[in-house]
Amino acid sequence: VTDPKGELFRRTSKTAKDNGYNIVVLNLRTMDGDAWNPLALPYDLWQKGLEDEALTMLNDFVHSISAKSEDVCNDLFWVQTARQLATANLLLMMEACTPEEANIGTFMQLCMEKNISRLEKINNCYIGSETVCGMNYSSVLSEPEKTRNCTLATLAGMIQPFIANRKLVNMVANNSFDLSRIGMEKTAVYIIVPDEKTTFHFLVSSFIKQAYETLIQQAQKQPEGQLPVRVNFVLDEFANIPPIADFSSSISAARSRNIRYFLVVQSMHQLKKKYGDEAETIKSNCDNWFYLYSKEIELLDEISRLCGKTTIDDCERYLISSSELQRLKKGWESSEVLIMAGRQYPIVTEIADIDCYGSFMSAGIDLPSNEYQPYSSMDLSEVLEMLRNKEMTLFKRDL
């Protein structure tokens, strides 16, 4: 559940806990609560020899941290080269880190300018040019110094949220829950993220994507190819978080794995801006539409057409016009809502305010407040020394 104001947690967490749910809270507002390391799962996959799956997750993470830079950068060349350097650094971590060192703290260190000379030595002497890591490093490190510095500056901008917030780095350095158990047992994950600023929204996209990939892997292991416990992604402010990689494919494939998406958007224009042509695929995969209010003419006309026509006094007219859609009642105790459910006739009915539901009036459980464990980061000079002494070999497997 994405929960911008923490309201859903306050209203539903006690009911969920009383009904046997494990409660997980990723609190990106205060940086308290549970901890999640986005690099732990790809590291585990890599160590098990599942390089392709690990590389997919690493690419998704790089895509998430660079989405904002892509929106504001005038020249995408710098974003692309920064992505290459970030990917190479992450792949080096997969090979050279201990489990305790595979975290954002290490990633930040590798992205610093002071480590470039060491990375050059490691790449030139110990990483094969045919590996994905070597190809990415070579394309960036072989550039003229001025070009390389611009790439480093772009990468620094991508990781700025971590640089500027030590509590955030501590929060994403370890794991306090098992992502793979979601879908196997009743779990409620609340992602509390500030809605007044977008600084940490990329982590929401990254978590959703990694959770989905993990759930798909778990579903594939089941006899019927689906999760034993249905998982619902309730994504409030969906169009305000950075685009989730391959989301149109995800929403198409989710249902057969016992996964459902609930997407809440304030504007279809926002959705199209985020996902471009994929927005139509996302919309078409949503069987049930609940419409409350909009002033977007294009959306109003689309809903009116989807509801169909009728004939009154030999005159054909829409069942509900664009004008009528703008005048649905909104009240304190109840409001009108247009429901277009799959394979059913559309209806306008009343929906009660959340305060009318007794179970949502009770106070939620206390927000967890954890003391995060200190994290370890990899020392690149030690790695270089181990390579020189032949105590370590990089990329023994040909990718």
DOPATOR-258353 format. One line per field, with one value per residue (C-alpha): residue number from 1; residue in one letter; x, y, z negated. Coordinates in Angstrom, 1 decimal. Layout:
<recs>
nr [NUM, ...]
rest [A, ...]
east [X, ...]
north [Y, ...]
up [Z, ...]
</recs>
This chain:
<recs>
nr [1, 2, 3, 4, 5, 6, 7, 8, 9, 10, 11, 12, 13, 14, 15, 16, 17, 18, 19, 20, 21, 22, 23, 24, 25, 26, 27, 28, 29, 30, 31, 32, 33, 34, 35, 36, 37, 38, 39, 40, 41, 42, 43, 44, 45, 46, 47, 48, 49, 50, 51, 52, 53, 54, 55, 56, 57, 58, 59, 60, 61, 62, 63, 64, 65, 66, 67, 68, 69, 70, 71, 72, 73, 74, 75, 76, 77, 78, 79, 80, 81, 82, 83, 84, 85, 86, 87, 88, 89, 90, 91, 92, 93, 94, 95, 96, 97, 98, 99, 100, 101, 102, 103, 104, 105, 106, 107, 108, 109, 110, 111, 112, 113, 114, 115, 116, 117, 118, 119, 120, 121, 122, 123, 124, 125, 126, 127, 128, 129, 130, 131, 132, 133, 134, 135, 136, 137, 138, 139, 140, 141, 142, 143, 144, 145, 146, 147, 148, 149, 150, 151, 152, 153, 154, 155, 156, 157, 158, 159, 160, 161, 162, 163, 164, 165, 166, 167, 168, 169, 170, 171, 172, 173, 174, 175, 176, 177, 178, 179, 180, 181, 182, 183, 184, 185, 186, 187, 188, 189, 190, 191, 192, 193, 194, 195, 196, 197, 198, 199, 200, 201, 202, 203, 204, 205, 206, 207, 208, 209, 210, 211, 212, 213, 214, 215, 216, 217, 218, 219, 220, 221, 222, 223, 224, 225, 226, 227, 228, 229, 230, 231, 232, 233, 234, 235, 236, 237, 238, 239, 240, 241, 242, 243, 244, 245, 246, 247, 248, 249, 250, 251, 252, 253, 254, 255, 256, 257, 258, 259, 260, 261, 262, 263, 264, 265, 266, 267, 268, 269, 270, 271, 272, 273, 274, 275, 276, 277, 278, 279, 280, 281, 282, 283, 284, 285, 286, 287, 288, 289, 290, 291, 292, 293, 294, 295, 296, 297, 298, 299, 300, 301, 302, 303, 304, 305, 306, 307, 308, 309, 310, 311, 312, 313, 314, 315, 316, 317, 318, 319, 320, 321, 322, 323, 324, 325, 326, 327, 328, 329, 330, 331, 332, 333, 334, 335, 336, 337, 338, 339, 340, 341, 342, 343, 344, 345, 346, 347, 348, 349, 350, 351, 352, 353, 354, 355, 356, 357, 358, 359, 360, 361, 362, 363, 364, 365, 366, 367, 368, 369, 370, 371, 372, 373, 374, 375, 376, 377, 378, 379, 380, 381, 382, 383, 384, 385, 386, 387, 388, 389, 390, 391, 392, 393, 394, 395, 396, 397, 398, 399]
rest [V, T, D, P, K, G, E, L, F, R, R, T, S, K, T, A, K, D, N, G, Y, N, I, V, V, L, N, L, R, T, M, D, G, D, A, W, N, P, L, A, L, P, Y, D, L, W, Q, K, G, L, E, D, E, A, L, T, M, L, N, D, F, V, H, S, I, S, A, K, S, E, D, V, C, N, D, L, F, W, V, Q, T, A, R, Q, L, A, T, A, N, L, L, L, M, M, E, A, C, T, P, E, E, A, N, I, G, T, F, M, Q, L, C, M, E, K, N, I, S, R, L, E, K, I, N, N, C, Y, I, G, S, E, T, V, C, G, M, N, Y, S, S, V, L, S, E, P, E, K, T, R, N, C, T, L, A, T, L, A, G, M, I, Q, P, F, I, A, N, R, K, L, V, N, M, V, A, N, N, S, F, D, L, S, R, I, G, M, E, K, T, A, V, Y, I, I, V, P, D, E, K, T, T, F, H, F, L, V, S, S, F, I, K, Q, A, Y, E, T, L, I, Q, Q, A, Q, K, Q, P, E, G, Q, L, P, V, R, V, N, F, V, L, D, E, F, A, N, I, P, P, I, A, D, F, S, S, S, I, S, A, A, R, S, R, N, I, R, Y, F, L, V, V, Q, S, M, H, Q, L, K, K, K, Y, G, D, E, A, E, T, I, K, S, N, C, D, N, W, F, Y, L, Y, S, K, E, I, E, L, L, D, E, I, S, R, L, C, G, K, T, T, I, D, D, C, E, R, Y, L, I, S, S, S, E, L, Q, R, L, K, K, G, W, E, S, S, E, V, L, I, M, A, G, R, Q, Y, P, I, V, T, E, I, A, D, I, D, C, Y, G, S, F, M, S, A, G, I, D, L, P, S, N, E, Y, Q, P, Y, S, S, M, D, L, S, E, V, L, E, M, L, R, N, K, E, M, T, L, F, K, R, D, L]
east [0.0, 1.4, 0.3, 1.3, -0.2, 0.0, -3.8, -4.3, -1.9, -3.7, -7.1, -6.4, -3.3, -5.1, -7.8, -5.1, -3.1, -6.3, -6.9, -3.5, -1.5, 2.2, 2.7, 5.6, 6.1, 8.6, 8.5, 10.2, 8.8, 10.6, 13.0, 11.8, 10.2, 11.3, 14.5, 14.8, 18.0, 17.3, 20.6, 20.3, 18.1, 20.1, 23.3, 21.7, 20.6, 24.1, 25.8, 23.5, 24.6, 21.3, 23.1, 20.4, 17.7, 20.2, 21.1, 17.5, 16.9, 20.0, 18.9, 15.5, 17.2, 19.4, 16.3, 14.5, 17.4, 17.9, 14.2, 14.2, 17.5, 16.0, 13.1, 15.2, 18.3, 18.6, 21.1, 20.3, 23.9, 24.9, 22.1, 23.0, 26.7, 25.9, 23.6, 26.5, 28.9, 26.2, 25.6, 29.3, 29.7, 26.8, 28.1, 31.5, 29.7, 28.0, 31.4, 33.6, 31.3, 30.6, 26.8, 27.2, 28.9, 26.2, 24.4, 23.8, 26.7, 29.1, 27.4, 27.8, 31.5, 32.1, 30.3, 32.7, 35.3, 38.1, 37.7, 37.9, 41.7, 41.2, 38.3, 40.4, 43.1, 40.7, 38.9, 42.2, 43.9, 41.2, 37.9, 37.5, 36.4, 33.8, 31.9, 28.9, 30.8, 33.9, 32.0, 30.2, 33.3, 35.4, 32.8, 32.9, 36.4, 37.9, 36.3, 38.3, 38.6, 36.1, 33.4, 34.0, 33.7, 30.3, 29.2, 30.3, 28.4, 25.3, 25.7, 26.2, 22.9, 21.2, 22.4, 22.0, 19.0, 21.3, 24.2, 22.0, 20.2, 22.3, 19.1, 17.9, 21.2, 20.9, 17.3, 18.2, 21.4, 19.7, 16.6, 14.1, 11.6, 11.7, 10.3, 9.8, 7.3, 4.7, 2.4, 3.1, 1.6, -0.8, 1.3, 0.4, 3.2, 2.6, 4.9, 4.6, 6.1, 5.8, 3.4, 4.5, 7.9, 9.1, 12.6, 12.1, 9.4, 12.1, 12.4, 8.7, 8.9, 12.0, 10.4, 7.2, 9.2, 11.4, 8.4, 6.6, 9.7, 10.1, 6.4, 6.6, 9.6, 7.7, 4.6, 6.6, 7.7, 4.1, 2.4, -0.3, 2.0, 0.3, 0.7, -1.1, -2.1, -3.5, -1.4, -3.0, -0.9, -2.9, -1.1, -2.4, -1.0, 0.2, 0.8, 3.0, 5.7, 8.4, 7.5, 7.8, 9.9, 7.8, 4.7, 2.4, 3.7, 3.5, -0.2, -1.0, 0.7, -0.2, -3.7, -2.7, -0.2, -2.9, -1.7, -4.0, -3.3, -5.5, -4.3, -5.5, -4.8, -5.9, -5.4, -5.1, -2.9, -0.4, -0.6, 0.1, 3.0, 4.6, 4.0, 3.5, 1.9, 2.0, -0.7, -3.4, -2.2, -2.3, -5.9, -7.1, -5.9, -7.9, -11.2, -13.0, -13.1, -14.4, -14.9, -15.4, -14.6, -12.5, -12.3, -10.3, -12.4, -10.7, -11.3, -14.9, -15.6, -14.0, -16.0, -19.2, -18.6, -17.6, -20.9, -22.8, -25.9, -29.7, -32.7, -35.3, -38.2, -36.5, -33.4, -30.1, -28.1, -25.3, -26.4, -24.4, -22.9, -19.6, -21.5, -23.3, -20.1, -18.8, -21.9, -21.8, -22.7, -20.1, -21.2, -19.8, -21.6, -21.7, -20.8, -21.8, -19.5, -19.7, -18.7, -17.7, -17.1, -15.9, -18.7, -21.3, -23.6, -22.2, -24.0, -24.0, -24.4, -23.6, -20.4, -20.1, -17.3, -14.6, -15.7, -18.9, -17.0, -16.6, -13.5, -11.7, -12.4, -10.2, -6.7, -3.9, -1.1, 1.9, 4.4, 7.5, 10.6, 13.8, 17.4, 19.1, 22.2, 25.5, 26.4, 29.7, 31.0, 33.5, 37.1, 38.2, 41.9, 41.5, 39.8, 42.6, 45.2, 43.4, 43.3, 47.1, 47.8, 45.4, 43.2, 40.2, 39.1, 36.4, 33.8, 34.9, 31.7, 31.3, 28.2]
north [0.0, 3.4, 5.7, 9.3, 10.8, 7.7, 7.8, 4.2, 2.9, 4.7, 3.5, -0.1, -1.4, -2.5, -4.3, -6.0, -7.0, -8.3, -10.4, -12.1, -9.9, -9.3, -5.6, -4.0, -0.2, 1.5, 5.0, 7.4, 10.4, 9.9, 7.1, 4.9, 1.6, -1.4, -1.6, -2.7, -3.2, -3.0, -4.6, -7.6, -9.7, -9.1, -9.9, -13.2, -14.1, -13.3, -15.5, -18.4, -18.1, -16.5, -13.6, -12.8, -12.3, -10.3, -8.1, -7.4, -6.2, -4.0, -2.5, -1.7, -0.1, 2.1, 3.0, 4.1, 6.3, 7.9, 8.6, 12.1, 13.0, 11.8, 14.1, 17.3, 16.6, 18.4, 15.9, 12.3, 11.3, 12.1, 10.1, 7.1, 7.2, 7.7, 4.6, 2.7, 3.7, 2.9, -0.5, -1.3, -0.3, -2.5, -5.5, -5.1, -5.1, -8.4, -10.0, -8.4, -7.6, -9.6, -9.9, -7.2, -4.9, -5.2, -2.0, 1.6, 2.8, 0.8, 1.9, 5.6, 5.1, 3.6, 6.5, 9.0, 10.7, 9.7, 6.1, 6.5, 5.8, 2.5, 1.5, 2.1, -0.2, -2.9, -2.7, -2.6, -5.5, -7.7, -7.4, -9.0, -6.7, -9.2, -9.0, -6.7, -4.9, -4.5, -3.1, -0.6, 0.5, 0.8, 3.0, 5.5, 5.4, 5.6, 9.0, 12.3, 13.6, 16.5, 14.1, 11.6, 14.4, 15.4, 11.7, 11.7, 14.9, 13.4, 10.2, 12.3, 14.0, 10.6, 9.5, 12.9, 11.7, 9.2, 11.6, 14.2, 11.8, 9.5, 8.1, 7.0, 5.2, 3.4, 2.4, 0.9, -0.9, -3.9, -6.0, -6.4, -8.6, -11.2, -9.9, -13.5, -14.3, -11.8, -13.9, -16.9, -15.6, -12.7, -9.5, -5.8, -3.5, 0.2, 2.6, 6.0, 8.5, 12.4, 13.6, 17.2, 16.4, 13.8, 13.2, 9.6, 8.6, 6.6, 4.2, 3.5, 2.6, 0.5, -1.4, -2.1, -3.4, -5.6, -6.9, -7.8, -9.6, -11.6, -12.6, -13.8, -16.0, -17.4, -18.0, -19.9, -22.4, -23.2, -26.3, -24.1, -21.2, -18.7, -17.4, -19.3, -15.9, -13.2, -10.0, -6.7, -3.7, -0.6, 2.2, 5.6, 8.6, 6.1, 8.7, 10.8, 8.2, 7.6, 5.1, 1.5, -0.4, -2.7, -1.9, -2.4, -6.0, -6.5, -5.5, -7.8, -10.9, -10.3, -11.7, -15.2, -15.2, -14.2, -10.6, -7.6, -3.9, -1.1, 2.2, 5.5, 8.5, 12.1, 12.8, 10.7, 13.4, 12.6, 8.9, 9.6, 11.9, 9.2, 6.2, 7.6, 5.0, 2.4, 4.3, 2.9, -0.7, 0.1, 1.5, -1.4, -3.9, -2.3, -4.2, -2.1, 1.7, 3.9, 7.5, 10.3, 13.6, 15.2, 18.2, 16.5, 16.8, 13.9, 11.6, 12.7, 12.0, 8.6, 7.6, 8.9, 6.8, 3.7, 3.9, 3.7, 5.2, 4.8, 5.9, 8.3, 9.6, 8.4, 10.4, 8.7, 10.0, 9.0, 7.3, 9.9, 13.0, 14.7, 17.5, 15.1, 13.4, 16.7, 17.0, 13.8, 14.5, 14.9, 14.9, 14.4, 11.1, 9.8, 10.7, 9.5, 7.3, 5.9, 2.2, 0.5, -3.1, -5.7, -7.2, -5.4, -2.4, 0.9, 2.3, 5.5, 4.7, 6.1, 5.3, 6.0, 8.1, 6.2, 7.6, 5.6, 2.4, 1.5, -0.7, 2.3, 4.6, 2.9, 4.2, 2.2, 0.4, 2.3, 3.1, 0.9, 2.7, 0.7, 1.4, 0.4, -1.7, 0.0, -1.1, -2.1, -0.7, -2.3, -0.8, -0.6, -0.4, -3.7, -5.3, -4.0, -5.5, -8.9, -8.9, -8.2, -11.0, -13.3, -13.8, -12.8, -13.4, -11.3, -12.5, -16.1, -16.9, -15.6, -13.5]
up [0.0, 1.0, -1.8, -1.2, -4.4, -6.6, -6.8, -5.5, -8.1, -10.9, -9.8, -8.8, -10.6, -13.7, -11.7, -9.6, -12.7, -14.4, -11.4, -11.5, -9.1, -9.5, -9.5, -7.6, -7.5, -5.2, -6.5, -4.1, -6.0, -9.3, -8.3, -11.2, -11.0, -8.9, -6.8, -3.2, -1.3, 2.5, 3.3, 1.0, 3.3, 6.5, 4.5, 3.3, 6.8, 8.2, 5.6, 6.5, 10.1, 11.3, 13.0, 15.5, 12.8, 10.7, 13.6, 14.4, 10.8, 10.9, 14.1, 12.6, 9.6, 11.9, 13.9, 10.7, 9.4, 12.8, 13.7, 12.3, 14.0, 17.3, 16.9, 16.2, 18.3, 21.6, 23.0, 22.3, 23.2, 19.7, 18.1, 20.3, 19.4, 15.7, 15.9, 17.4, 14.6, 12.0, 13.5, 13.6, 10.0, 8.9, 10.8, 9.2, 5.8, 6.7, 7.3, 4.6, 1.7, -1.3, -2.1, -4.8, -2.3, 0.5, -0.4, 0.7, -1.4, 0.7, 3.9, 2.9, 2.2, 5.6, 7.3, 5.7, 7.9, 5.4, 6.4, 10.2, 10.4, 8.4, 10.6, 13.7, 12.3, 11.4, 14.8, 16.9, 15.0, 13.5, 15.3, 18.7, 21.5, 22.7, 19.4, 18.9, 16.1, 18.3, 21.2, 19.1, 17.3, 20.5, 22.3, 19.5, 18.1, 21.6, 22.2, 21.9, 18.4, 19.0, 20.3, 17.5, 14.9, 16.4, 16.1, 12.5, 11.8, 13.3, 11.3, 8.1, 8.8, 9.1, 5.7, 4.0, 1.9, 0.2, -0.1, -1.8, -4.2, -6.4, -8.1, -4.6, -4.0, -7.3, -6.5, -3.1, -4.3, -5.9, -5.7, -8.6, -6.7, -4.0, -0.7, 0.6, -2.2, -0.8, 1.2, -1.0, -4.2, -5.1, -5.1, -4.9, -3.7, -4.1, -2.2, -3.9, -1.5, -1.6, 1.0, 0.7, 2.3, 4.7, 3.3, 2.3, 4.8, 6.8, 3.9, 4.0, 7.7, 7.0, 4.1, 6.1, 9.1, 6.9, 4.9, 8.2, 9.6, 6.3, 6.3, 9.9, 9.0, 6.0, 8.1, 10.7, 7.9, 7.1, 8.7, 10.3, 11.1, 8.8, 5.3, 2.5, 1.0, 3.2, 3.3, 3.9, 4.9, 3.7, 5.3, 4.3, 6.2, 8.8, 11.5, 9.1, 8.6, 11.2, 13.9, 12.9, 15.5, 17.8, 15.9, 18.8, 19.1, 15.3, 15.1, 18.0, 16.5, 12.8, 12.7, 13.6, 10.7, 8.2, 8.1, 8.5, 9.0, 7.6, 9.3, 7.9, 10.2, 10.0, 13.7, 16.8, 18.2, 15.5, 16.4, 20.1, 19.2, 17.1, 19.3, 22.8, 25.2, 22.4, 20.6, 23.0, 22.2, 18.5, 18.8, 20.9, 18.3, 15.6, 15.6, 13.1, 13.3, 10.4, 11.5, 8.9, 10.6, 13.4, 15.6, 18.3, 21.5, 23.2, 20.2, 19.8, 23.4, 23.2, 20.2, 21.8, 24.9, 22.9, 21.0, 24.3, 25.8, 25.4, 27.4, 25.9, 27.9, 31.1, 30.2, 29.6, 26.7, 24.3, 21.1, 19.3, 20.8, 20.2, 18.5, 16.1, 15.2, 13.8, 11.6, 9.6, 6.0, 3.4, -0.3, -3.8, -4.5, -0.9, 2.6, 6.0, 8.0, 11.6, 11.6, 14.9, 13.9, 16.5, 18.6, 16.6, 17.3, 15.9, 12.8, 10.8, 7.1, 3.7, 1.9, -1.8, -3.3, -5.0, -8.4, -8.1, -8.4, -12.1, -11.5, -10.0, -12.9, -15.4, -16.0, -14.2, -15.9, -16.9, -14.2, -14.6, -15.6, -14.9, -15.6, -12.4, -12.6, -11.5, -8.0, -6.5, -3.2, -0.9, -0.9, 2.7, 1.8, 0.0, 3.0, 5.2, 2.8, 2.8, 6.6, 6.8, 4.3, 6.3, 3.2, 5.3, 8.9, 10.6, 13.1, 13.4, 15.2, 18.7, 19.0]
</recs>
